Amino acid sequence: MDSAEEEQSEAEEGQSLDEVTVIEPLDEFSALLERLDALHNGSDGDKRECLRTMLDKREEFGQNTTFLWRLVRAYVDVHDITTNLEQKKTHAETGKKVGEEAVKLNLMCAESHQW
């Protein structure tokens, strides 16, 4: 390699190191929250899937305030898109209970109070 090629090679190496973005893998809970937030912002079917997913994960994450306020939000979403009055009532009552649970776990969590 001549000196010009060496300089270019060194410059490319320096450039590639500067441009490397380190992406840390998400833990399971963070990945779940991202997925739930995406479903919340999706279609009516996505909102129903969000609630089903959260109910499946409730035993695993049910003592986490961040999870619980999203569960309340999911109940609100499904309440709002449901046309059956009895189902609306059930979603509202269950969501209220979960919201109370979330607030008890962490009084300082604003999202728990919001939902």
Contacts in CASP RR format, 6 or more apart in sequence:
PFRMAT RR
TARGET T0000
AUTHOR 0000-0000-0000
METHOD contacts of the structure
MODEL  1
MDSAEEEQSEAEEGQSLDEVTVIEPLDEFSALLERLDALHNGSDGDKREC
LRTMLDKREEFGQNTTFLWRLVRAYVDVHDITTNLEQKKTHAETGKKVGE
EAVKLNLMCAESHQW
1 9 0 8 1.000
26 34 0 8 1.000
29 61 0 8 1.000
29 64 0 8 1.000
29 67 0 8 1.000
32 53 0 8 1.000
32 57 0 8 1.000
32 61 0 8 1.000
33 66 0 8 1.000
33 67 0 8 1.000
33 70 0 8 1.000
35 53 0 8 1.000
36 50 0 8 1.000
36 53 0 8 1.000
36 54 0 8 1.000
36 70 0 8 1.000
36 74 0 8 1.000
37 70 0 8 1.000
38 46 0 8 1.000
39 46 0 8 1.000
39 47 0 8 1.000
39 49 0 8 1.000
39 50 0 8 1.000
39 53 0 8 1.000
40 46 0 8 1.000
40 47 0 8 1.000
40 50 0 8 1.000
40 70 0 8 1.000
40 73 0 8 1.000
40 74 0 8 1.000
40 77 0 8 1.000
44 81 0 8 1.000
47 74 0 8 1.000
47 77 0 8 1.000
47 78 0 8 1.000
47 81 0 8 1.000
48 78 0 8 1.000
48 81 0 8 1.000
50 74 0 8 1.000
50 77 0 8 1.000
51 71 0 8 1.000
51 74 0 8 1.000
51 75 0 8 1.000
51 77 0 8 1.000
51 78 0 8 1.000
54 67 0 8 1.000
54 70 0 8 1.000
54 71 0 8 1.000
54 74 0 8 1.000
55 71 0 8 1.000
57 67 0 8 1.000
58 67 0 8 1.000
58 71 0 8 1.000
61 67 0 8 1.000
62 68 0 8 1.000
62 71 0 8 1.000
63 105 0 8 1.000
64 105 0 8 1.000
65 102 0 8 1.000
65 105 0 8 1.000
65 106 0 8 1.000
65 109 0 8 1.000
65 112 0 8 1.000
66 109 0 8 1.000
66 111 0 8 1.000
68 98 0 8 1.000
68 99 0 8 1.000
68 101 0 8 1.000
68 102 0 8 1.000
68 105 0 8 1.000
68 112 0 8 1.000
69 99 0 8 1.000
69 102 0 8 1.000
69 109 0 8 1.000
69 111 0 8 1.000
69 112 0 8 1.000
69 114 0 8 1.000
69 115 0 8 1.000
71 95 0 8 1.000
71 98 0 8 1.000
71 102 0 8 1.000
72 95 0 8 1.000
72 98 0 8 1.000
72 99 0 8 1.000
72 102 0 8 1.000
72 112 0 8 1.000
72 115 0 8 1.000
73 115 0 8 1.000
75 91 0 8 1.000
75 92 0 8 1.000
75 94 0 8 1.000
75 95 0 8 1.000
75 98 0 8 1.000
76 91 0 8 1.000
76 95 0 8 1.000
76 115 0 8 1.000
78 91 0 8 1.000
79 88 0 8 1.000
79 91 0 8 1.000
79 92 0 8 1.000
82 88 0 8 1.000
82 91 0 8 1.000
99 112 0 8 1.000
99 115 0 8 1.000
102 109 0 8 1.000
102 112 0 8 1.000
102 115 0 8 1.000
103 109 0 8 1.000
103 112 0 8 1.000
103 113 0 8 1.000
105 112 0 8 1.000
106 112 0 8 1.000
END
